[in-house]
Amino acid sequence: YYGATWQRLKVNLDSLLERIEQARQAGERVSPAWLYQEERYRALMAQVETEMAGLARYAESTIVAQQAQAIALAQEHAQQLVLEGLGDAQIAVSWNRLPVGAVEQAVGFMRPDSPLHKLLARLPGEAAKDVERELVVGVATGAGPRQTARRIRRALGGNSARALTIARTETLRAYREATHQSYQANSDVLSGWVWLSAKGPRTCAACLAMDGTVHRLNERLDDHPNGRCVMAPLPRGIEMPKRQTGAEWFAQQSAEVQRKVLGADGYEAYRSGEVTLADFVGRKRSAEWGTMRYARSLRAIRAASRR
């Protein structure tokens, strides 16, 4: 879809860049002010808005469909995980399944004023500003048409990447929310849940530090955008097998892996004992999305310790 968007925009862009090049070759002074007077420029900006609005609409419908599928899978997986944890005791358990519609409303993506809709609605305007900036810079610096076109494509690609980030984040958020509500509806079977993260050099310090922490049923897993963490159930009255936590795993890794996760300065501070992995866990609140965890910088950790 992004490729088709670019191809449609490229016709107008090539026309505009050709006009700029002709003006330069004719000895005309091409300035940003000249660009703003060009009818082709205004037509291109309008087309950027239209094409990116189409991308946003397509993304929203796709994400909503993925969220609905994720909710259904989450309820199924929640039950499977609990029954596996209960072992022989599962024969006496009655699992309460939530109405999918109720979970969808709780997630909030069905509302026309949902955070998802507002977030995607910003893409058209952001894309137009990015294209405008690259065009003006290209004219002001005398960049050639090909160079300017490459910059504009990268700018539009940034908006496409943001749409993909939103898609991944919101699908996973719907999955986790459905899991959370399923666990709450079965509080007679569960006492809480455990935060689980992937263990690898691509996992952020905050997620590794949270891995293995135990939480009450009324707590949410407030992961960061693109986060892959999940909630493992804690059945009542059953001792769960001991597993390696993210912090324990990280302590056993090579210097190369630790540097990749923490950065050079963070690694040195960790190795010297100045900070622990848990110190890198940050938490912030968004008016639209609620709380989320993130990996704090070493500078922020040090600043907080001086207060």
Disulfide bonds with the S-S distance in Angstrom:
none
